Amino acid sequence: MKNTGCCPKCNSRNIVRVSDNAHRYLAHSIAITKVVTVERVPVARYACCDCGYVESWVEKRHELDEMKKAFG
Ligand SMILES: [Zn+2]
């Protein structure tokens, strides 16, 4: 979705990027996201405005490395 600009569930192109600061407004939350949030790695969401599907992405290379250090 981040890379294709297209929803994998309904093929909509009505996608918005929701920054980590704004993600609290989304009702969506999964276990890994909670853990990552505690470790202060920003997680951007890509949300489909047609079906409601949401993807979560750690976008920065050094943040991925931090995550690997913490959990790998
Ligand atoms: Zn969709």
N, CA, C, O and the ligand as a Tripos MOL2 file, in Angstrom:
@<TRIPOS>MOLECULE
protein
  289   287    73     0     0
PROTEIN
NO_CHARGES

@<TRIPOS>ATOM
      1 N           0.8480   -1.2030    0.0000 N.3       1 MET1
      2 CA          0.0000    0.0000    0.0000 C.3       1 MET1
      3 C           0.8800    1.2480    0.0000 C.2       1 MET1
      4 O           0.6480    2.1900   -0.7580 O.2       1 MET1
      5 N           1.9120    1.2340    0.8820 N.am      2 LYS2
      6 CA          2.8790    2.3310    0.9080 C.3       2 LYS2
      7 C           3.5900    2.4280   -0.4280 C.2       2 LYS2
      8 O           3.8050    3.5210   -0.9510 O.2       2 LYS2
      9 N           3.9540    1.2720   -0.9780 N.am      3 ASN3
     10 CA          4.7550    1.2530   -2.1980 C.3       3 ASN3
     11 C           3.9020    1.3050   -3.4590 C.2       3 ASN3
     12 O           4.3240    1.8530   -4.4770 O.2       3 ASN3
     13 N           2.6990    0.7340   -3.3910 N.am      4 THR4
     14 CA          1.8740    0.6500   -4.5980 C.3       4 THR4
     15 C           0.8700    1.7950   -4.6960 C.2       4 THR4
     16 O           0.3870    2.0910   -5.7890 O.2       4 THR4
     17 N           0.5440    2.4500   -3.5720 N.am      5 GLY5
     18 CA         -0.4800    3.4780   -3.5790 C.3       5 GLY5
     19 C          -1.8590    2.8960   -3.8140 C.2       5 GLY5
     20 O          -2.7870    3.6070   -4.2010 O.2       5 GLY5
     21 N          -1.9880    1.6010   -3.5790 N.am      6 CYS6
     22 CA         -3.2140    0.8900   -3.9130 C.3       6 CYS6
     23 C          -3.5730   -0.0570   -2.7690 C.2       6 CYS6
     24 O          -2.6980   -0.7640   -2.2700 O.2       6 CYS6
     25 N          -4.8360   -0.0890   -2.3410 N.am      7 CYS7
     26 CA         -5.2500   -0.9600   -1.2450 C.3       7 CYS7
     27 C          -5.2300   -2.4220   -1.6800 C.2       7 CYS7
     28 O          -5.8560   -2.7610   -2.6850 O.2       7 CYS7
     29 N          -4.5200   -3.3110   -0.9480 N.am      8 PRO8
     30 CA         -4.4620   -4.7250   -1.3290 C.3       8 PRO8
     31 C          -5.7760   -5.4660   -1.0870 C.2       8 PRO8
     32 O          -5.9610   -6.5720   -1.5940 O.2       8 PRO8
     33 N          -6.6780   -4.8790   -0.3270 N.am      9 LYS9
     34 CA         -7.9470   -5.5450   -0.0020 C.3       9 LYS9
     35 C          -9.0470   -5.2020   -0.9900 C.2       9 LYS9
     36 O          -9.8110   -6.0760   -1.3980 O.2       9 LYS9
     37 N          -9.1350   -3.9240   -1.3810 N.am     10 CYS10
     38 CA        -10.2510   -3.5330   -2.2490 C.3      10 CYS10
     39 C          -9.7860   -2.8200   -3.5170 C.2      10 CYS10
     40 O         -10.6110   -2.3610   -4.3060 O.2      10 CYS10
     41 N          -8.4420   -2.7230   -3.7230 N.am     11 ASN11
     42 CA         -7.8580   -2.1000   -4.9130 C.3      11 ASN11
     43 C          -8.1640   -0.6140   -5.0510 C.2      11 ASN11
     44 O          -7.9920   -0.0440   -6.1280 O.2      11 ASN11
     45 N          -8.6190    0.0190   -3.9660 N.am     12 SER12
     46 CA         -8.8660    1.4530   -4.0210 C.3      12 SER12
     47 C          -7.5540    2.2270   -4.0580 C.2      12 SER12
     48 O          -6.5450    1.7610   -3.5280 O.2      12 SER12
     49 N          -7.5580    3.3960   -4.6750 N.am     13 ARG13
     50 CA         -6.3880    4.2760   -4.6400 C.3      13 ARG13
     51 C          -6.6440    5.4470   -3.6840 C.2      13 ARG13
     52 O          -5.9020    6.4300   -3.6740 O.2      13 ARG13
     53 N          -7.6800    5.3250   -2.9030 N.am     14 ASN14
     54 CA         -8.0620    6.3670   -1.9410 C.3      14 ASN14
     55 C          -7.3060    6.1310   -0.6190 C.2      14 ASN14
     56 O          -7.9100    5.7850    0.3970 O.2      14 ASN14
     57 N          -5.9610    6.3250   -0.6480 N.am     15 ILE15
     58 CA         -5.0830    5.9920    0.4620 C.3      15 ILE15
     59 C          -4.5760    7.2790    1.1200 C.2      15 ILE15
     60 O          -4.2170    8.2290    0.4250 O.2      15 ILE15
     61 N          -4.5450    7.3120    2.4340 N.am     16 VAL16
     62 CA         -3.9400    8.4470    3.1310 C.3      16 VAL16
     63 C          -2.8070    7.9470    4.0230 C.2      16 VAL16
     64 O          -2.8600    6.8360    4.5490 O.2      16 VAL16
     65 N          -1.7730    8.7910    4.1850 N.am     17 ARG17
     66 CA         -0.6840    8.4910    5.1140 C.3      17 ARG17
     67 C          -0.9860    9.2210    6.4230 C.2      17 ARG17
     68 O          -1.2440   10.4250    6.4270 O.2      17 ARG17
     69 N          -0.9520    8.4820    7.5300 N.am     18 VAL18
     70 CA         -1.2220    9.0630    8.8440 C.3      18 VAL18
     71 C           0.0630    8.9810    9.6560 C.2      18 VAL18
     72 O           0.5440    7.8840    9.9390 O.2      18 VAL18
     73 N           0.6210   10.1160   10.0340 N.am     19 SER19
     74 CA          1.8990   10.1230   10.7460 C.3      19 SER19
     75 C           1.7430    9.5310   12.1340 C.2      19 SER19
     76 O           0.6270    9.3540   12.6220 O.2      19 SER19
     77 N           2.8680    9.2250   12.7670 N.am     20 ASP20
     78 CA          2.8410    8.6210   14.0890 C.3      20 ASP20
     79 C           2.1270    9.5220   15.1020 C.2      20 ASP20
     80 O           1.4010    9.0330   15.9680 O.2      20 ASP20
     81 N           2.3340   10.8280   14.9920 N.am     21 ASN21
     82 CA          1.7130   11.7610   15.9440 C.3      21 ASN21
     83 C           0.1950   11.7300   15.8760 C.2      21 ASN21
     84 O          -0.4970   11.9340   16.8740 O.2      21 ASN21
     85 N          -0.3090   11.4680   14.6670 N.am     22 ALA22
     86 CA         -1.7580   11.4960   14.4780 C.3      22 ALA22
     87 C          -2.4000   10.1320   14.6820 C.2      22 ALA22
     88 O          -3.6260   10.0250   14.6990 O.2      22 ALA22
     89 N          -1.5740    9.0670   14.8390 N.am     23 HIS23
     90 CA         -2.1540    7.7280   14.7910 C.3      23 HIS23
     91 C          -3.0950    7.4300   15.9500 C.2      23 HIS23
     92 O          -3.9150    6.5160   15.8650 O.2      23 HIS23
     93 N          -2.9830    8.1940   17.0290 N.am     24 ARG24
     94 CA         -3.8730    7.9570   18.1720 C.3      24 ARG24
     95 C          -5.3380    8.1850   17.8050 C.2      24 ARG24
     96 O          -6.2450    7.7180   18.4940 O.2      24 ARG24
     97 N          -5.5490    8.9050   16.7160 N.am     25 TYR25
     98 CA         -6.9260    9.1580   16.2960 C.3      25 TYR25
     99 C          -7.5320    7.9550   15.5870 C.2      25 TYR25
    100 O          -8.7480    7.8640   15.4210 O.2      25 TYR25
    101 N          -6.6650    7.0320   15.1710 N.am     26 LEU26
    102 CA         -7.1710    5.8160   14.5520 C.3      26 LEU26
    103 C          -7.4980    4.8020   15.6370 C.2      26 LEU26
    104 O          -6.7530    4.6670   16.6080 O.2      26 LEU26
    105 N          -8.5840    4.1030   15.4810 N.am     27 ALA27
    106 CA         -8.9640    3.0950   16.4630 C.3      27 ALA27
    107 C          -8.0910    1.8550   16.3390 C.2      27 ALA27
    108 O          -8.0400    1.0330   17.2550 O.2      27 ALA27
    109 N          -7.4140    1.7190   15.2230 N.am     28 HIS28
    110 CA         -6.6320    0.5120   14.9250 C.3      28 HIS28
    111 C          -5.4030    0.3970   15.8130 C.2      28 HIS28
    112 O          -4.6870    1.3770   16.0130 O.2      28 HIS28
    113 N          -5.1570   -0.7840   16.3410 N.am     29 SER29
    114 CA         -3.9260   -1.0240   17.0840 C.3      29 SER29
    115 C          -3.6340   -2.5110   17.0930 C.2      29 SER29
    116 O          -4.5370   -3.3190   17.3070 O.2      29 SER29
    117 N          -2.3740   -2.8850   16.8610 N.am     30 ILE30
    118 CA         -1.9910   -4.2920   16.9370 C.3      30 ILE30
    119 C          -0.8360   -4.4290   17.9100 C.2      30 ILE30
    120 O          -0.1990   -3.4360   18.2630 O.2      30 ILE30
    121 N          -0.5590   -5.6560   18.3480 N.am     31 ALA31
    122 CA          0.4010   -5.8920   19.4210 C.3      31 ALA31
    123 C           1.7760   -5.3020   19.1120 C.2      31 ALA31
    124 O           2.3460   -4.5980   19.9450 O.2      31 ALA31
    125 N           2.3160   -5.5830   17.9190 N.am     32 ILE32
    126 CA          3.6710   -5.1290   17.6020 C.3      32 ILE32
    127 C           3.7330   -3.6040   17.6430 C.2      32 ILE32
    128 O           4.7460   -3.0340   18.0480 O.2      32 ILE32
    129 N           2.6670   -2.9500   17.2300 N.am     33 THR33
    130 CA          2.6380   -1.4930   17.2140 C.3      33 THR33
    131 C           2.7540   -0.9380   18.6300 C.2      33 THR33
    132 O           3.4400    0.0590   18.8560 O.2      33 THR33
    133 N           2.0900   -1.5780   19.5730 N.am     34 LYS34
    134 CA          2.1690   -1.1280   20.9600 C.3      34 LYS34
    135 C           3.6020   -1.2300   21.4550 C.2      34 LYS34
    136 O           4.1110   -0.3090   22.0940 O.2      34 LYS34
    137 N           4.2440   -2.3360   21.1640 N.am     35 VAL35
    138 CA          5.6260   -2.5510   21.6040 C.3      35 VAL35
    139 C           6.5380   -1.4980   20.9900 C.2      35 VAL35
    140 O           7.3470   -0.8810   21.6820 O.2      35 VAL35
    141 N           6.3990   -1.3030   19.6960 N.am     36 VAL36
    142 CA          7.2550   -0.3540   18.9930 C.3      36 VAL36
    143 C           7.0250    1.0620   19.5150 C.2      36 VAL36
    144 O           7.9730    1.8340   19.6590 O.2      36 VAL36
    145 N           5.7760    1.4020   19.7970 N.am     37 THR37
    146 CA          5.4540    2.7290   20.3030 C.3      37 THR37
    147 C           6.1250    2.9590   21.6540 C.2      37 THR37
    148 O           6.6280    4.0500   21.9230 O.2      37 THR37
    149 N           6.1310    1.9320   22.5020 N.am     38 VAL38
    150 CA          6.7750    2.0310   23.8080 C.3      38 VAL38
    151 C           8.2610    2.3300   23.6410 C.2      38 VAL38
    152 O           8.8470    3.0890   24.4130 O.2      38 VAL38
    153 N           8.8640    1.7130   22.6080 N.am     39 GLU39
    154 CA         10.2920    1.9230   22.3520 C.3      39 GLU39
    155 C          10.5470    3.2210   21.5840 C.2      39 GLU39
    156 O          11.6920    3.5170   21.2440 O.2      39 GLU39
    157 N           9.5130    3.9880   21.3120 N.am     40 ARG40
    158 CA          9.6120    5.2920   20.6500 C.3      40 ARG40
    159 C          10.1690    5.2210   19.2290 C.2      40 ARG40
    160 O          10.9110    6.1010   18.7930 O.2      40 ARG40
    161 N           9.8050    4.1840   18.5340 N.am     41 VAL41
    162 CA         10.0720    4.1310   17.0990 C.3      41 VAL41
    163 C           8.8050    4.5970   16.3930 C.2      41 VAL41
    164 O           7.7550    3.9700   16.5340 O.2      41 VAL41
    165 N           8.8880    5.6920   15.6310 N.am     42 PRO42
    166 CA          7.6770    6.1980   14.9690 C.3      42 PRO42
    167 C           7.1360    5.2090   13.9520 C.2      42 PRO42
    168 O           7.8940    4.6160   13.1850 O.2      42 PRO42
    169 N           5.8230    5.0330   13.9490 N.am     43 VAL43
    170 CA          5.1640    4.1180   13.0150 C.3      43 VAL43
    171 C           4.1460    4.9010   12.2060 C.2      43 VAL43
    172 O           3.1760    5.4230   12.7550 O.2      43 VAL43
    173 N           4.3670    4.9840   10.9040 N.am     44 ALA44
    174 CA          3.4120    5.6550   10.0320 C.3      44 ALA44
    175 C           2.3480    4.6630    9.5950 C.2      44 ALA44
    176 O           2.6460    3.4890    9.3730 O.2      44 ALA44
    177 N           1.1100    5.1260    9.4690 N.am     45 ARG45
    178 CA          0.0180    4.2680    9.0030 C.3      45 ARG45
    179 C          -0.4070    4.7110    7.6160 C.2      45 ARG45
    180 O          -0.4410    5.8990    7.2980 O.2      45 ARG45
    181 N          -0.7280    3.7230    6.8070 N.am     46 TYR46
    182 CA         -1.3580    3.9830    5.5150 C.3      46 TYR46
    183 C          -2.7550    3.4070    5.5950 C.2      46 TYR46
    184 O          -2.9210    2.2000    5.7680 O.2      46 TYR46
    185 N          -3.7520    4.2470    5.4720 N.am     47 ALA47
    186 CA         -5.1340    3.8310    5.6700 C.3      47 ALA47
    187 C          -5.9280    3.9710    4.3830 C.2      47 ALA47
    188 O          -5.8200    4.9790    3.6840 O.2      47 ALA47
    189 N          -6.7250    2.9570    4.0740 N.am     48 CYS48
    190 CA         -7.6290    3.0030    2.9310 C.3      48 CYS48
    191 C          -8.9170    3.6920    3.3550 C.2      48 CYS48
    192 O          -9.5670    3.2720    4.3120 O.2      48 CYS48
    193 N          -9.2810    4.7450    2.6420 N.am     49 CYS49
    194 CA        -10.4880    5.5050    2.9860 C.3      49 CYS49
    195 C         -11.7520    4.8770    2.4040 C.2      49 CYS49
    196 O         -12.8480    5.4010    2.6020 O.2      49 CYS49
    197 N         -11.6140    3.7670    1.6930 N.am     50 ASP50
    198 CA        -12.8020    3.0950    1.1650 C.3      50 ASP50
    199 C         -13.2180    1.8960    2.0110 C.2      50 ASP50
    200 O         -14.3980    1.7340    2.3200 O.2      50 ASP50
    201 N         -12.2210    1.0290    2.4000 N.am     51 CYS51
    202 CA        -12.5980   -0.1700    3.1590 C.3      51 CYS51
    203 C         -12.0970   -0.1290    4.6030 C.2      51 CYS51
    204 O         -12.5260   -0.9370    5.4270 O.2      51 CYS51
    205 N         -11.1870    0.8100    4.9210 N.am     52 GLY52
    206 CA        -10.7370    0.9300    6.3000 C.3      52 GLY52
    207 C          -9.5010    0.1210    6.6430 C.2      52 GLY52
    208 O          -9.0650    0.1220    7.7940 O.2      52 GLY52
    209 N          -8.9290   -0.5670    5.6730 N.am     53 TYR53
    210 CA         -7.7150   -1.3470    5.9220 C.3      53 TYR53
    211 C          -6.5570   -0.4080    6.2700 C.2      53 TYR53
    212 O          -6.4030    0.6470    5.6550 O.2      53 TYR53
    213 N          -5.7320   -0.8010    7.2750 N.am     54 VAL54
    214 CA         -4.6170    0.0410    7.7190 C.3      54 VAL54
    215 C          -3.3300   -0.7750    7.7430 C.2      54 VAL54
    216 O          -3.2990   -1.8930    8.2580 O.2      54 VAL54
    217 N          -2.2680   -0.2030    7.1800 N.am     55 GLU55
    218 CA         -0.9310   -0.7840    7.2530 C.3      55 GLU55
    219 C          -0.0630    0.0740    8.1530 C.2      55 GLU55
    220 O          -0.2380    1.2920    8.2050 O.2      55 GLU55
    221 N           0.8740   -0.5460    8.8660 N.am     56 SER56
    222 CA          1.8050    0.1860    9.7230 C.3      56 SER56
    223 C           3.2250    0.0080    9.2010 C.2      56 SER56
    224 O           3.6190   -1.0970    8.8290 O.2      56 SER56
    225 N           4.0050    1.1100    9.1720 N.am     57 TRP57
    226 CA          5.3670    1.0670    8.6370 C.3      57 TRP57
    227 C           6.3280    1.8420    9.5270 C.2      57 TRP57
    228 O           6.0640    2.9840    9.9020 O.2      57 TRP57
    229 N           7.4420    1.2070    9.8560 N.am     58 VAL58
    230 CA          8.5950    1.9400   10.3760 C.3      58 VAL58
    231 C           9.3720    2.3980    9.1480 C.2      58 VAL58
    232 O           9.8180    1.5690    8.3540 O.2      58 VAL58
    233 N           9.5400    3.7110    8.9840 N.am     59 GLU59
    234 CA          9.9950    4.2240    7.6900 C.3      59 GLU59
    235 C          11.4870    4.5070    7.6020 C.2      59 GLU59
    236 O          12.0460    4.5460    6.5060 O.2      59 GLU59
    237 N          12.1430    4.7080    8.7500 N.am     60 LYS60
    238 CA         13.5480    5.1120    8.7000 C.3      60 LYS60
    239 C          14.4720    3.9240    8.9610 C.2      60 LYS60
    240 O          14.2150    3.1050    9.8440 O.2      60 LYS60
    241 N          15.5380    3.8440    8.1880 N.am     61 ARG61
    242 CA         16.4970    2.7420    8.3150 C.3      61 ARG61
    243 C          17.0330    2.6350    9.7500 C.2      61 ARG61
    244 O          17.0790    1.5380   10.3080 O.2      61 ARG61
    245 N          17.4380    3.7580   10.3500 N.am     62 HIS62
    246 CA         18.0420    3.6920   11.6890 C.3      62 HIS62
    247 C          17.0080    3.2620   12.7320 C.2      62 HIS62
    248 O          17.3660    2.6860   13.7590 O.2      62 HIS62
    249 N          15.7300    3.5400   12.4720 N.am     63 GLU63
    250 CA         14.6810    3.0880   13.3970 C.3      63 GLU63
    251 C          14.4880    1.5780   13.2950 C.2      63 GLU63
    252 O          14.1960    0.9070   14.2850 O.2      63 GLU63
    253 N          14.6550    1.0620   12.0900 N.am     64 LEU64
    254 CA         14.5960   -0.3910   11.9090 C.3      64 LEU64
    255 C          15.7580   -1.0510   12.6480 C.2      64 LEU64
    256 O          15.5980   -2.1060   13.2620 O.2      64 LEU64
    257 N          16.9280   -0.4150   12.5820 N.am     65 ASP65
    258 CA         18.0990   -0.9460   13.2890 C.3      65 ASP65
    259 C          17.8780   -0.9340   14.8010 C.2      65 ASP65
    260 O          18.2570   -1.8770   15.4960 O.2      65 ASP65
    261 N          17.2580    0.1470   15.3130 N.am     66 GLU66
    262 CA         16.9420    0.2140   16.7510 C.3      66 GLU66
    263 C          15.9980   -0.9070   17.1600 C.2      66 GLU66
    264 O          16.1610   -1.5260   18.2120 O.2      66 GLU66
    265 N          15.0080   -1.1560   16.3100 N.am     67 MET67
    266 CA         14.0390   -2.2000   16.5860 C.3      67 MET67
    267 C          14.7300   -3.5680   16.6200 C.2      67 MET67
    268 O          14.4510   -4.4060   17.4780 O.2      67 MET67
    269 N          15.6320   -3.7650   15.6650 N.am     68 LYS68
    270 CA         16.3860   -5.0160   15.5970 C.3      68 LYS68
    271 C          17.2190   -5.2040   16.8760 C.2      68 LYS68
    272 O          17.3160   -6.3070   17.4150 O.2      68 LYS68
    273 N          17.8120   -4.1040   17.3420 N.am     69 LYS69
    274 CA         18.6210   -4.1450   18.5540 C.3      69 LYS69
    275 C          17.7570   -4.5030   19.7640 C.2      69 LYS69
    276 O          18.1560   -5.2950   20.6170 O.2      69 LYS69
    277 N          16.5740   -3.9090   19.8180 N.am     70 ALA70
    278 CA         15.7050   -4.1030   20.9810 C.3      70 ALA70
    279 C          15.0670   -5.4780   21.0020 C.2      70 ALA70
    280 O          14.8870   -6.0580   22.0730 O.2      70 ALA70
    281 N          14.7160   -6.0180   19.8200 N.am     71 PHE71
    282 CA         13.9250   -7.2480   19.7790 C.3      71 PHE71
    283 C          14.5840   -8.3990   19.0430 C.2      71 PHE71
    284 O          14.1070   -9.5320   19.1090 O.2      71 PHE71
    285 N          15.6730   -8.1230   18.3450 N.am     72 GLY72
    286 CA         16.2560   -9.1470   17.4770 C.3      72 GLY72
    287 C          17.0830  -10.1660   18.2470 C.2      72 GLY72
    288 O          17.6370  -11.0890   17.6500 O.2      72 GLY72
    289 ZN         -9.3960   -0.7020    0.7610 Zn       73 ZN73
@<TRIPOS>BOND
     1     1     2 1
     2     2     3 1
     3     3     4 2
     4     3     5 am
     5     5     6 1
     6     6     7 1
     7     7     8 2
     8     7     9 am
     9     9    10 1
    10    10    11 1
    11    11    12 2
    12    11    13 am
    13    13    14 1
    14    14    15 1
    15    15    16 2
    16    15    17 am
    17    17    18 1
    18    18    19 1
    19    19    20 2
    20    19    21 am
    21    21    22 1
    22    22    23 1
    23    23    24 2
    24    23    25 am
    25    25    26 1
    26    26    27 1
    27    27    28 2
    28    27    29 am
    29    29    30 1
    30    30    31 1
    31    31    32 2
    32    31    33 am
    33    33    34 1
    34    34    35 1
    35    35    36 2
    36    35    37 am
    37    37    38 1
    38    38    39 1
    39    39    40 2
    40    39    41 am
    41    41    42 1
    42    42    43 1
    43    43    44 2
    44    43    45 am
    45    45    46 1
    46    46    47 1
    47    47    48 2
    48    47    49 am
    49    49    50 1
    50    50    51 1
    51    51    52 2
    52    51    53 am
    53    53    54 1
    54    54    55 1
    55    55    56 2
    56    55    57 am
    57    57    58 1
    58    58    59 1
    59    59    60 2
    60    59    61 am
    61    61    62 1
    62    62    63 1
    63    63    64 2
    64    63    65 am
    65    65    66 1
    66    66    67 1
    67    67    68 2
    68    67    69 am
    69    69    70 1
    70    70    71 1
    71    71    72 2
    72    71    73 am
    73    73    74 1
    74    74    75 1
    75    75    76 2
    76    75    77 am
    77    77    78 1
    78    78    79 1
    79    79    80 2
    80    79    81 am
    81    81    82 1
    82    82    83 1
    83    83    84 2
    84    83    85 am
    85    85    86 1
    86    86    87 1
    87    87    88 2
    88    87    89 am
    89    89    90 1
    90    90    91 1
    91    91    92 2
    92    91    93 am
    93    93    94 1
    94    94    95 1
    95    95    96 2
    96    95    97 am
    97    97    98 1
    98    98    99 1
    99    99   100 2
   100    99   101 am
   101   101   102 1
   102   102   103 1
   103   103   104 2
   104   103   105 am
   105   105   106 1
   106   106   107 1
   107   107   108 2
   108   107   109 am
   109   109   110 1
   110   110   111 1
   111   111   112 2
   112   111   113 am
   113   113   114 1
   114   114   115 1
   115   115   116 2
   116   115   117 am
   117   117   118 1
   118   118   119 1
   119   119   120 2
   120   119   121 am
   121   121   122 1
   122   122   123 1
   123   123   124 2
   124   123   125 am
   125   125   126 1
   126   126   127 1
   127   127   128 2
   128   127   129 am
   129   129   130 1
   130   130   131 1
   131   131   132 2
   132   131   133 am
   133   133   134 1
   134   134   135 1
   135   135   136 2
   136   135   137 am
   137   137   138 1
   138   138   139 1
   139   139   140 2
   140   139   141 am
   141   141   142 1
   142   142   143 1
   143   143   144 2
   144   143   145 am
   145   145   146 1
   146   146   147 1
   147   147   148 2
   148   147   149 am
   149   149   150 1
   150   150   151 1
   151   151   152 2
   152   151   153 am
   153   153   154 1
   154   154   155 1
   155   155   156 2
   156   155   157 am
   157   157   158 1
   158   158   159 1
   159   159   160 2
   160   159   161 am
   161   161   162 1
   162   162   163 1
   163   163   164 2
   164   163   165 am
   165   165   166 1
   166   166   167 1
   167   167   168 2
   168   167   169 am
   169   169   170 1
   170   170   171 1
   171   171   172 2
   172   171   173 am
   173   173   174 1
   174   174   175 1
   175   175   176 2
   176   175   177 am
   177   177   178 1
   178   178   179 1
   179   179   180 2
   180   179   181 am
   181   181   182 1
   182   182   183 1
   183   183   184 2
   184   183   185 am
   185   185   186 1
   186   186   187 1
   187   187   188 2
   188   187   189 am
   189   189   190 1
   190   190   191 1
   191   191   192 2
   192   191   193 am
   193   193   194 1
   194   194   195 1
   195   195   196 2
   196   195   197 am
   197   197   198 1
   198   198   199 1
   199   199   200 2
   200   199   201 am
   201   201   202 1
   202   202   203 1
   203   203   204 2
   204   203   205 am
   205   205   206 1
   206   206   207 1
   207   207   208 2
   208   207   209 am
   209   209   210 1
   210   210   211 1
   211   211   212 2
   212   211   213 am
   213   213   214 1
   214   214   215 1
   215   215   216 2
   216   215   217 am
   217   217   218 1
   218   218   219 1
   219   219   220 2
   220   219   221 am
   221   221   222 1
   222   222   223 1
   223   223   224 2
   224   223   225 am
   225   225   226 1
   226   226   227 1
   227   227   228 2
   228   227   229 am
   229   229   230 1
   230   230   231 1
   231   231   232 2
   232   231   233 am
   233   233   234 1
   234   234   235 1
   235   235   236 2
   236   235   237 am
   237   237   238 1
   238   238   239 1
   239   239   240 2
   240   239   241 am
   241   241   242 1
   242   242   243 1
   243   243   244 2
   244   243   245 am
   245   245   246 1
   246   246   247 1
   247   247   248 2
   248   247   249 am
   249   249   250 1
   250   250   251 1
   251   251   252 2
   252   251   253 am
   253   253   254 1
   254   254   255 1
   255   255   256 2
   256   255   257 am
   257   257   258 1
   258   258   259 1
   259   259   260 2
   260   259   261 am
   261   261   262 1
   262   262   263 1
   263   263   264 2
   264   263   265 am
   265   265   266 1
   266   266   267 1
   267   267   268 2
   268   267   269 am
   269   269   270 1
   270   270   271 1
   271   271   272 2
   272   271   273 am
   273   273   274 1
   274   274   275 1
   275   275   276 2
   276   275   277 am
   277   277   278 1
   278   278   279 1
   279   279   280 2
   280   279   281 am
   281   281   282 1
   282   282   283 1
   283   283   284 2
   284   283   285 am
   285   285   286 1
   286   286   287 1
   287   287   288 2
@<TRIPOS>SUBSTRUCTURE
     1 MET1         2 RESIDUE 1 A MET
     2 LYS2         6 RESIDUE 1 A LYS
     3 ASN3        10 RESIDUE 1 A ASN
     4 THR4        14 RESIDUE 1 A THR
     5 GLY5        18 RESIDUE 1 A GLY
     6 CYS6        22 RESIDUE 1 A CYS
     7 CYS7        26 RESIDUE 1 A CYS
     8 PRO8        30 RESIDUE 1 A PRO
     9 LYS9        34 RESIDUE 1 A LYS
    10 CYS10       38 RESIDUE 1 A CYS
    11 ASN11       42 RESIDUE 1 A ASN
    12 SER12       46 RESIDUE 1 A SER
    13 ARG13       50 RESIDUE 1 A ARG
    14 ASN14       54 RESIDUE 1 A ASN
    15 ILE15       58 RESIDUE 1 A ILE
    16 VAL16       62 RESIDUE 1 A VAL
    17 ARG17       66 RESIDUE 1 A ARG
    18 VAL18       70 RESIDUE 1 A VAL
    19 SER19       74 RESIDUE 1 A SER
    20 ASP20       78 RESIDUE 1 A ASP
    21 ASN21       82 RESIDUE 1 A ASN
    22 ALA22       86 RESIDUE 1 A ALA
    23 HIS23       90 RESIDUE 1 A HIS
    24 ARG24       94 RESIDUE 1 A ARG
    25 TYR25       98 RESIDUE 1 A TYR
    26 LEU26      102 RESIDUE 1 A LEU
    27 ALA27      106 RESIDUE 1 A ALA
    28 HIS28      110 RESIDUE 1 A HIS
    29 SER29      114 RESIDUE 1 A SER
    30 ILE30      118 RESIDUE 1 A ILE
    31 ALA31      122 RESIDUE 1 A ALA
    32 ILE32      126 RESIDUE 1 A ILE
    33 THR33      130 RESIDUE 1 A THR
    34 LYS34      134 RESIDUE 1 A LYS
    35 VAL35      138 RESIDUE 1 A VAL
    36 VAL36      142 RESIDUE 1 A VAL
    37 THR37      146 RESIDUE 1 A THR
    38 VAL38      150 RESIDUE 1 A VAL
    39 GLU39      154 RESIDUE 1 A GLU
    40 ARG40      158 RESIDUE 1 A ARG
    41 VAL41      162 RESIDUE 1 A VAL
    42 PRO42      166 RESIDUE 1 A PRO
    43 VAL43      170 RESIDUE 1 A VAL
    44 ALA44      174 RESIDUE 1 A ALA
    45 ARG45      178 RESIDUE 1 A ARG
    46 TYR46      182 RESIDUE 1 A TYR
    47 ALA47      186 RESIDUE 1 A ALA
    48 CYS48      190 RESIDUE 1 A CYS
    49 CYS49      194 RESIDUE 1 A CYS
    50 ASP50      198 RESIDUE 1 A ASP
    51 CYS51      202 RESIDUE 1 A CYS
    52 GLY52      206 RESIDUE 1 A GLY
    53 TYR53      210 RESIDUE 1 A TYR
    54 VAL54      214 RESIDUE 1 A VAL
    55 GLU55      218 RESIDUE 1 A GLU
    56 SER56      222 RESIDUE 1 A SER
    57 TRP57      226 RESIDUE 1 A TRP
    58 VAL58      230 RESIDUE 1 A VAL
    59 GLU59      234 RESIDUE 1 A GLU
    60 LYS60      238 RESIDUE 1 A LYS
    61 ARG61      242 RESIDUE 1 A ARG
    62 HIS62      246 RESIDUE 1 A HIS
    63 GLU63      250 RESIDUE 1 A GLU
    64 LEU64      254 RESIDUE 1 A LEU
    65 ASP65      258 RESIDUE 1 A ASP
    66 GLU66      262 RESIDUE 1 A GLU
    67 MET67      266 RESIDUE 1 A MET
    68 LYS68      270 RESIDUE 1 A LYS
    69 LYS69      274 RESIDUE 1 A LYS
    70 ALA70      278 RESIDUE 1 A ALA
    71 PHE71      282 RESIDUE 1 A PHE
    72 GLY72      286 RESIDUE 1 A GLY
    73 ZN73       289 GROUP 0 **** ****
